[in-house]
Amino acid sequence: MFIRKKKNKSGVISIQIITKLKRKSILIKTIGSSNDEIEVQQLVKRAQEFIDTYAGQQTLDFPPSTKFNKNSF
């Protein structure tokens, strides 16, 4: 999956989540659209968060004080 910024005829930029299947691009979800660059960046962040949760991949964030030993298991 990847994020596509598509410029419309009206000049508004749409943020879309796209996947490829058998050489075809398939639209998964349109996050939103705007002509303001700051809002477009926020929409891209929301799209990346959606991809992280939708794809089923989880990120592990251990606190720095957590230590693992061979003997602890």
Secondary structure, 3 states (H helix, E strand, C coil): CEEEEEECCCCCEEEEEEEEECCEEEEEEEEEEECCHHHHHHHHHHHHHHHHHHCCCCCCCCCCCCCCCHHHC
